[in-house]
Amino acid sequence: MTSSHLVVRAAFATTSRLLVAIARAANSGFSSPETASGIASAL
């Protein structure tokens, strides 16, 4: 495996974690809009 494959894989893993965090923020936003906006501004 080349280093470029590792970079792509690492970027994908990071993106996946961000998507999970964003999804959690969106879900919690239904009960707490202030928390969701705080998380969004932190991103």
N, C-alpha and C positions, 0 to 999 in steps of 0.2 A: 504494500500500500504506500502511495506517495504522500508527501507532506501536504499536498493540496487536498487530498481526500480527508486528511485529519482536520484541516482548517474548516472544510465544509461541514464535516460531522460536528465539530465543536460549535460552529455557528448555528447549526440546526438545533443542537441541544439547548443552547442559550435561548434561541427563539421559542422553543417549546416551553421552557420554564417561564419565559415572559408571558406567553399566551395563557398559561395556567394562572399566573398571578393576576393578569388582566381579567380573566374569567371570574376568579374569586372576588376581585374588586367589584366587578359588575354585579355579581350575585349579592354581595353584601350591600351594594348601593341601593337595592330595593328597600332595605330596612334602615340604612343609614347613609343618606346622600353626602353628608359632610365627610365621612370616612372615605367614600369612593372618590370624591373630588380631591381629597388630600393625597391618596395613593396615585391618582392620575397626575397630579402636579409633581409628585416625586419622580415619576417616570420621565 
